[in-house]
Amino acid sequence: MWRGGLSERRTAPLGREAAPKPASAVYQEYRMQWFRDCCAAERG
């Protein structure tokens, strides 16, 4: 049985394929990208 930490579970291999990202992780990445773009526009 695989016993990785929480940060490693995202990238735990399933056979030969990588584990798919949960929808919440994709949404969170989109939000962070939007936030960074917003801050960059205010700075310059």
N, C-alpha and C positions, 0 to 999 in steps of 0.2 A: 504494500500500500504506500502511496506517495504521501509524504508528510512535509510539504513545503510551507513557508510562511504565507501570510495574507498577500504580500506584495508579489510573491512568486506564483500565486494561483492564476493570475491573469495570463501568464505565459507558460503554464504547465502544458506539456505536450500531450495530445490525445492520439496515441498511435503515431502516425507520421505527420499529422496535421497539428497546427497550433490551435489553442482554444479560441473560440470566437469571442469577440468583445461583447459584453452586455450592452443593451441599448442605452442604459444610464451613463456608461463610460463615454460613449460616442457623443451623447448630448452634453456631457460635462466638458469635453474637449471643445465642442462648438462654442459653448458659453465662454470659456477662457479665451478662445481666439477672438471672439467679439469684444470682450473686455479689453484685451491688449490693443486691438485696433482702435477702440474708443480713446484709450489713454494716449496713444501715439498721436492721434489727431489733435488732442488738446495741447500736447507739448510743442508741436511744431507746425 
